[in-house]
């Protein structure tokens, strides 16, 4: 049995002024992958491509070990998708929508759906147009989860929600998705949301994955660095360990994404003096990547 939740290889989608190019991207079943990047980086395009809502120009996509085109119908029975924008019928109530959507899923669980509505505080008798943005997002999530999908795709689910609603939404979401062995791709430009829920993090910039690893590995390996270069050749020797640096008069500040082993000792042996290392948050790492400093 294939243990990969999602895999994209050589995927390309060209638009005027923007190209999505994703290669060698994957994560395991049962993991929560956070897709992090600024608005316009390609997060939504990538997720829509995996749902075949955007036709790619070339490349291969597999979901739960299956080709997303050849077995599209069977795959979508096992996938839950929450788009960034709520496109639900405004005149319908949550109860009616559950009855309607259930016809498309043989594994739909009405009891589970109504339990989710209650958990998220969604009135089953209230029309969609009467719900707040947070309420609509919660309803979308209930609809996406009620057939107990093996893979859940969340496209900016907390965008536009106020901090209190976001906090409660994420808390409830984590309780639901951690109850079962379910794979999740969660995209956001809000770093704190990804920090709370993700096991793995992929940073996307300009339509490409700039960095992808376990969240804890990223936090362990990335450091801000300040040092003095001992001699004129020291900086050349140190560049291998610096993703970015700036400075003058032999005094430099930079970033290292390679804090494996004793980085301070390594830099010192290559000609750095007064080496100072400080941890970086995911937000700081995203800013560095987004600015092109890496």
VEXZADREN-936327 format. One record per residue (C-alpha): residue in three letters; x, y, z. Coordinates in Angstrom, 2 decimals. Last residue first. Example, Ala and Ser with C-alpha at 12.3 -4.5 7.8 and 13.67 -1.06 7.14 Angstrom:
BEGIN
(site ser, (13.67, -1.06, 7.14))
(site ala, (12.30, -4.50, 7.80))
REM end
This chain:
BEGIN
(site unk, (17.60, 33.09, 0.32))
(site unk, (17.16, 36.85, 0.68))
(site unk, (14.42, 36.77, -1.91))
(site unk, (12.09, 38.88, 0.17))
(site unk, (9.64, 35.98, 0.48))
(site unk, (12.38, 33.64, 1.78))
(site unk, (13.55, 36.06, 4.49))
(site unk, (9.96, 36.89, 5.43))
(site unk, (9.03, 33.20, 5.62))
(site unk, (12.02, 32.47, 7.88))
(site unk, (11.07, 35.32, 10.20))
(site unk, (7.49, 34.05, 10.38))
(site unk, (8.64, 30.49, 11.04))
(site unk, (10.58, 31.84, 14.02))
(site unk, (14.35, 32.11, 14.00))
(site unk, (16.80, 31.06, 16.73))
(site unk, (19.87, 33.20, 17.53))
(site unk, (23.55, 32.58, 16.78))
(site unk, (26.46, 34.90, 17.66))
(site unk, (29.96, 34.34, 16.26))
(site unk, (32.58, 36.71, 17.69))
(site unk, (35.10, 35.58, 15.06))
(site unk, (34.65, 33.76, 11.76))
(site unk, (37.64, 32.20, 9.97))
(site unk, (36.55, 28.76, 8.82))
(site unk, (37.11, 27.11, 12.21))
(site unk, (34.86, 29.74, 13.80))
(site unk, (32.07, 28.96, 11.35))
(site unk, (32.26, 25.25, 12.17))
(site unk, (32.36, 25.81, 15.94))
(site unk, (29.29, 28.05, 15.79))
(site unk, (27.50, 25.60, 13.54))
(site unk, (27.93, 22.72, 15.98))
(site unk, (25.96, 19.92, 14.32))
(site unk, (23.38, 20.94, 11.74))
(site unk, (22.49, 24.63, 11.63))
(site unk, (22.22, 24.68, 7.86))
(site unk, (19.57, 27.27, 7.10))
(site unk, (21.92, 30.09, 7.98))
(site unk, (20.94, 33.74, 8.01))
(site unk, (23.08, 36.83, 7.97))
(site unk, (24.82, 39.63, 9.78))
(site unk, (28.36, 40.68, 8.94))
(site unk, (31.30, 42.68, 10.27))
(site unk, (34.37, 42.53, 7.96))
(site unk, (34.25, 46.30, 7.37))
(site unk, (30.84, 45.80, 5.74))
(site unk, (27.67, 43.81, 6.14))
(site unk, (25.17, 41.50, 4.48))
(site unk, (24.41, 37.79, 4.55))
(site unk, (22.03, 35.18, 3.13))
(site unk, (21.80, 31.40, 2.98))
(site unk, (25.10, 31.18, 4.83))
(site unk, (26.93, 27.89, 5.37))
(site unk, (28.69, 27.70, 1.99))
(site unk, (29.42, 31.42, 2.21))
(site unk, (31.84, 30.91, 5.12))
(site unk, (34.89, 30.03, 3.01))
(site unk, (34.41, 33.07, 0.80))
(site unk, (33.89, 35.23, 3.88))
(site unk, (37.16, 34.03, 5.41))
(site unk, (39.34, 35.02, 2.47))
(site unk, (39.69, 38.67, 3.45))
(site unk, (40.57, 37.84, 7.06))
(site unk, (38.97, 37.19, 10.46))
(site unk, (35.41, 37.78, 9.25))
(site unk, (33.35, 39.18, 12.13))
(site unk, (30.12, 37.46, 13.04))
(site unk, (26.34, 37.68, 13.27))
(site unk, (24.07, 34.76, 12.46))
(site unk, (20.30, 34.35, 12.49))
(site unk, (19.50, 30.67, 12.71))
(site unk, (17.56, 28.01, 10.79))
(site unk, (18.27, 24.35, 11.55))
(site unk, (16.15, 23.56, 14.61))
(site unk, (13.10, 25.54, 13.47))
(site unk, (13.20, 23.87, 10.07))
(site unk, (13.69, 20.42, 11.60))
(site unk, (10.76, 21.03, 13.97))
(site unk, (8.46, 21.90, 11.09))
(site unk, (9.43, 18.82, 9.11))
(site unk, (10.74, 19.90, 5.73))
(site unk, (9.95, 21.89, 2.60))
(site unk, (11.72, 25.00, 1.33))
(site unk, (11.44, 27.22, -1.75))
(site unk, (8.48, 25.43, -3.33))
(site unk, (7.78, 27.32, -6.54))
(site unk, (4.95, 29.54, -7.80))
(site unk, (6.66, 32.80, -6.93))
(site unk, (7.31, 31.69, -3.37))
(site unk, (6.01, 28.62, -1.56))
(site unk, (7.25, 27.59, 1.88))
(site unk, (6.41, 23.99, 2.76))
(site unk, (5.89, 23.04, 6.40))
(site unk, (5.52, 19.64, 8.04))
(site unk, (3.79, 18.62, 11.27))
(site unk, (1.35, 21.52, 10.99))
(site unk, (-1.44, 22.71, 13.31))
(site unk, (-0.32, 25.51, 15.61))
(site unk, (2.68, 26.78, 13.64))
(site unk, (0.55, 26.89, 10.48))
(site unk, (-1.96, 29.17, 12.18))
(site unk, (0.80, 31.38, 13.59))
(site unk, (2.20, 31.90, 10.08))
(site unk, (-0.92, 33.43, 8.56))
(site unk, (-0.33, 33.23, 4.79))
(site unk, (-2.24, 29.96, 4.79))
(site unk, (-2.55, 26.55, 3.15))
(site unk, (-3.48, 23.40, 5.08))
(site unk, (-2.85, 20.04, 3.39))
(site unk, (-4.21, 17.34, 5.70))
(site unk, (-3.84, 13.57, 5.96))
(site unk, (-6.25, 11.72, 8.24))
(site unk, (-5.69, 9.04, 10.84))
(site unk, (-8.62, 9.92, 13.09))
(site unk, (-9.32, 12.01, 16.18))
(site unk, (-6.52, 14.39, 15.26))
(site unk, (-8.56, 15.96, 12.47))
(site unk, (-11.52, 16.80, 14.71))
(site unk, (-9.68, 18.16, 17.75))
(site unk, (-7.34, 20.14, 15.51))
(site unk, (-10.27, 21.77, 13.73))
(site unk, (-11.94, 22.73, 17.01))
(site unk, (-8.81, 24.50, 18.24))
(site unk, (-8.23, 26.08, 14.82))
(site unk, (-11.79, 27.46, 14.67))
(site unk, (-11.63, 28.75, 18.26))
(site unk, (-8.40, 30.66, 17.60))
(site unk, (-9.63, 31.98, 14.24))
(site unk, (-12.92, 33.16, 15.79))
(site unk, (-10.98, 35.04, 18.48))
(site unk, (-8.46, 36.49, 16.01))
(site unk, (-11.05, 37.78, 13.49))
(site unk, (-11.55, 35.66, 10.38))
(site unk, (-10.49, 37.08, 7.02))
(site unk, (-8.36, 34.10, 6.04))
(site unk, (-8.84, 31.18, 8.44))
(site unk, (-9.56, 28.45, 5.86))
(site unk, (-6.77, 29.59, 3.49))
(site unk, (-7.28, 26.56, 1.21))
(site unk, (-7.91, 23.44, 3.30))
(site unk, (-7.44, 20.09, 1.56))
(site unk, (-8.40, 17.02, 3.62))
(site unk, (-7.22, 13.53, 2.66))
(site unk, (-8.63, 10.28, 4.07))
(site unk, (-12.15, 11.70, 3.92))
(site unk, (-14.71, 10.95, 6.65))
(site unk, (-17.83, 11.51, 4.52))
(site unk, (-18.86, 14.31, 6.90))
(site unk, (-15.51, 16.10, 6.76))
(site unk, (-15.91, 18.41, 3.75))
(site unk, (-19.49, 19.34, 4.65))
(site unk, (-18.44, 20.16, 8.21))
(site unk, (-15.52, 22.22, 6.88))
(site unk, (-17.79, 24.23, 4.59))
(site unk, (-20.13, 24.85, 7.54))
(site unk, (-17.20, 26.11, 9.61))
(site unk, (-16.15, 28.43, 6.78))
(site unk, (-19.69, 29.75, 6.47))
(site unk, (-19.87, 30.38, 10.22))
(site unk, (-16.56, 32.24, 10.16))
(site unk, (-17.80, 34.44, 7.33))
(site unk, (-20.97, 35.06, 9.32))
(site unk, (-24.09, 33.04, 8.53))
(site unk, (-27.39, 34.56, 7.36))
(site unk, (-26.67, 33.97, 3.66))
(site unk, (-26.07, 30.29, 4.42))
(site unk, (-29.60, 29.87, 5.74))
(site unk, (-30.07, 28.95, 9.39))
(site unk, (-31.78, 25.65, 10.22))
(site unk, (-28.66, 23.57, 10.89))
(site unk, (-27.35, 26.26, 13.26))
(site unk, (-23.54, 26.00, 13.17))
(site unk, (-21.85, 25.92, 16.57))
(site unk, (-18.72, 24.09, 15.45))
(site unk, (-19.43, 21.09, 17.69))
(site unk, (-23.14, 21.11, 16.84))
(site unk, (-22.49, 21.18, 13.11))
(site unk, (-19.88, 18.45, 13.57))
(site unk, (-22.36, 16.24, 15.45))
(site unk, (-24.86, 16.83, 12.63))
(site unk, (-22.31, 15.65, 10.08))
(site unk, (-21.27, 12.66, 12.21))
(site unk, (-24.88, 11.52, 12.50))
(site unk, (-25.39, 11.96, 8.76))
(site unk, (-22.30, 9.89, 7.89))
(site unk, (-21.54, 10.03, 4.16))
(site unk, (-19.69, 6.91, 3.04))
(site unk, (-21.63, 6.54, -0.23))
(site unk, (-20.78, 10.14, -1.09))
(site unk, (-22.53, 12.16, -3.82))
(site unk, (-26.05, 11.93, -2.36))
(site unk, (-24.70, 13.27, 0.95))
(site unk, (-24.23, 16.71, -0.64))
(site unk, (-28.00, 17.32, -0.84))
(site unk, (-28.93, 16.02, 2.61))
(site unk, (-26.08, 17.97, 4.21))
(site unk, (-27.08, 21.08, 2.29))
(site unk, (-30.63, 20.78, 3.63))
(site unk, (-29.41, 20.70, 7.24))
(site unk, (-26.99, 23.59, 6.72))
(site unk, (-29.71, 25.86, 5.32))
(site unk, (-30.02, 26.80, 1.66))
(site unk, (-30.70, 30.27, 0.23))
(site unk, (-27.01, 31.15, -0.14))
(site unk, (-26.06, 28.05, -2.14))
(site unk, (-22.47, 27.40, -1.07))
(site unk, (-19.52, 29.00, -2.82))
(site unk, (-17.52, 29.97, 0.28))
(site unk, (-14.21, 31.42, -0.88))
(site unk, (-10.91, 29.92, 0.24))
(site unk, (-11.98, 26.44, -0.81))
(site unk, (-12.57, 23.57, 1.67))
(site unk, (-11.94, 20.19, 0.04))
(site unk, (-12.49, 16.71, 1.47))
(site unk, (-10.94, 13.80, -0.41))
(site unk, (-11.85, 10.11, -0.33))
(site unk, (-14.75, 10.18, -2.80))
(site unk, (-12.61, 12.56, -4.83))
(site unk, (-10.11, 9.78, -5.44))
(site unk, (-12.69, 7.40, -6.89))
(site unk, (-13.94, 10.04, -9.33))
(site unk, (-10.46, 11.18, -10.35))
(site unk, (-8.98, 7.74, -11.01))
(site unk, (-7.24, 8.44, -14.32))
(site unk, (-6.87, 12.13, -13.52))
(site unk, (-5.53, 12.22, -9.94))
(site unk, (-3.33, 9.17, -10.42))
(site unk, (-3.60, 7.14, -7.23))
(site unk, (-1.24, 6.72, -4.26))
(site unk, (-3.45, 8.67, -1.84))
(site unk, (-3.38, 11.56, -4.30))
(site unk, (-1.02, 11.44, -7.25))
(site unk, (-0.12, 14.36, -9.47))
(site unk, (2.03, 14.23, -12.60))
(site unk, (3.48, 16.96, -14.79))
(site unk, (2.40, 19.13, -17.69))
(site unk, (0.14, 22.03, -18.62))
(site unk, (-1.96, 21.70, -15.47))
(site unk, (-5.73, 21.94, -15.64))
(site unk, (-7.09, 23.97, -12.71))
(site unk, (-10.12, 22.54, -10.91))
(site unk, (-8.33, 19.20, -11.18))
(site unk, (-8.45, 18.88, -7.37))
(site unk, (-4.65, 18.77, -7.18))
(site unk, (-4.54, 21.79, -9.51))
(site unk, (-6.91, 23.70, -7.23))
(site unk, (-4.47, 23.14, -4.35))
(site unk, (-1.52, 24.43, -6.37))
(site unk, (-3.45, 27.43, -7.69))
(site unk, (-4.56, 28.28, -4.15))
(site unk, (-1.00, 28.29, -2.81))
(site unk, (0.58, 30.07, -5.79))
(site unk, (2.55, 32.91, -4.18))
(site unk, (-0.22, 35.46, -4.79))
(site unk, (-0.79, 36.14, -1.11))
(site unk, (2.35, 35.37, 0.87))
(site unk, (3.47, 31.82, 1.59))
(site unk, (2.93, 28.77, 3.78))
(site unk, (1.62, 25.36, 2.84))
(site unk, (1.29, 23.47, 6.13))
(site unk, (1.38, 19.69, 5.79))
(site unk, (-0.50, 17.65, 8.40))
(site unk, (0.62, 14.02, 8.34))
(site unk, (-1.45, 10.82, 8.44))
(site unk, (-0.44, 9.79, 4.93))
(site unk, (3.03, 11.00, 4.03))
(site unk, (4.03, 14.17, 2.24))
(site unk, (5.14, 15.00, -1.28))
(site unk, (6.72, 17.64, -3.48))
(site unk, (9.36, 16.59, -6.02))
(site unk, (8.52, 19.36, -8.46))
(site unk, (6.10, 22.27, -8.38))
(site unk, (6.19, 24.97, -11.05))
(site unk, (3.31, 27.48, -11.05))
(site unk, (3.91, 30.23, -13.57))
(site unk, (2.75, 33.84, -13.36))
(site unk, (2.74, 36.89, -15.66))
(site unk, (0.26, 35.51, -18.17))
(site unk, (-0.60, 32.08, -16.75))
(site unk, (1.45, 28.90, -16.94))
(site unk, (0.77, 25.68, -15.03))
(site unk, (3.64, 23.27, -14.44))
(site unk, (3.89, 20.09, -12.38))
(site unk, (7.20, 18.22, -12.74))
(site unk, (6.30, 15.91, -9.86))
(site unk, (3.51, 16.37, -7.32))
(site unk, (2.86, 13.76, -4.63))
(site unk, (0.08, 13.59, -2.06))
(site unk, (-0.88, 11.28, 0.79))
(site unk, (2.05, 8.91, 0.32))
(site unk, (1.89, 5.56, 2.14))
(site unk, (1.33, 3.44, -0.97))
(site unk, (0.00, 0.00, 0.00))
REM end
